[in-house]
Amino acid sequence: MRDQLTRLLTTLEAELRAQGRWDEEPPADAALQSNQPFAFDRLSFDQWLQWVLLPRMHELLLLQMPLPSSCSIAPMAEEVYGQGDSGGARIILIIADIDLLLTEHGGDLN
């Protein structure tokens, strides 16, 4: 199951890159210190995916640490991308798969 999550995270990164939503330069350190959900006060959602979600999930996988027991990122993605964004729709599907995998397995992805 951890391999499946790794594939989904890799797919998400590839989709962000393919759509030109990937930043080559990291945001300022202060932007990464936000306490708001999805760091919405300092980062775009794409930036949050790139600079917060993906690194944290990869770190948890690498260190064999417990994963979140539930996940609900897709509703925020749906709000951000809206219905007219076909690229956003592809990202939403990937995120929904991540949500489902983590929630169905309660973070126990061995």
PyMOL commands that set and color helices and strands:
alter all, ss='L'
color gray80, all
select helices_A, chain A and resi 2-18+29-33+37-39+45-62+74-81+86-104
alter helices_A, ss='H'
color red, helices_A
deselect
rebuild
show_as cartoon
